[in-house]
Amino acid sequence: MSLLTFIETKMEKPADLIKDAFEEKTWHEIHTTDSWRVFKIISELVEGFEKLARIGPCVSIFGSARTAINSKYYLLAEEIAFKLTQNGYGVITGGGPGVMEAANKGAARGKGKSVGINIDLPFEQHANPYIDSDKLITFDHFFIRKVMFMKYAQGFVVLPGGFGTFDELFEAITLIQTRKIGKFPIILVGKKYWSGLIDWIKEEMLAEEHNIKAEDLNLFTLVDTSDEAVDYIVKFYSRYLLSPNF
């Protein structure tokens, strides 16, 4: 076992993570852990850039890994992905099961580009079989994975999910709000699921605490159907006389 593998195996244990946060590091420990980790991070960035630089116009689709195959949101994700490919877009997902699998399945059915940006986790995450063989990447670091989601997508479709989905959603909103990336469309799918969150944003974040501006609510839109989601993206880019190259 290499030193880096040994270090990363130890760091996966929750008790070790907590203990490690409170311990001062010696120069030797810094040199053999953090310094080597930099090279691992660089290698993941390079691999991601090289594999994804030529994928063309794509939409990132986010959602839960736990969504069952018979869920309406699984079917909705598959429909959205399929229809996106019919309009010239490829699909980027987190590469795992649930909503991610459904989206890659729809992209594959539509003969479009099906990209999977997977993450190495001790549970629940494995690559689904609908990803193009040359477009599957598995990362160790969440933040590098998010860089790829944001850098190579021309839109974001967000179906119901858990903490990871919320992380990806608010990453996209924050980058657009702070003008670190362009104002790409963000579509939340499932009014019943998202309406409580949006009400809280309007009532607490905006009206009560003034932590955002009213125009920030225009950074995303809420829909219920696959046609609404895809039409929003198509119409968004038609305003700029832009469309994907087939």
ABEGO torsion letter per residue (X at the ends): XBAAAAAAAAAABAAAAAAAAABBBBAAAAAAAAAAAAAAAAAAAAAAAAAAAAAEBBBBBBEBAABBAABAAAAAAAAAAAAAAAAGBBBBBAGBBEAAAAAAAAAAAAGBBBBBBBBBBABGBBBBAABBAAABBBBABAAAAAAAAAAABAEBBBBBBBAAAAAAAAAAAAAAAAGABBBBBBBBBGAAAAAAAAAAAAAAAAAAAGABBAAAAAABBBBABAAAAAAAAAAAAAAAGBBBBX
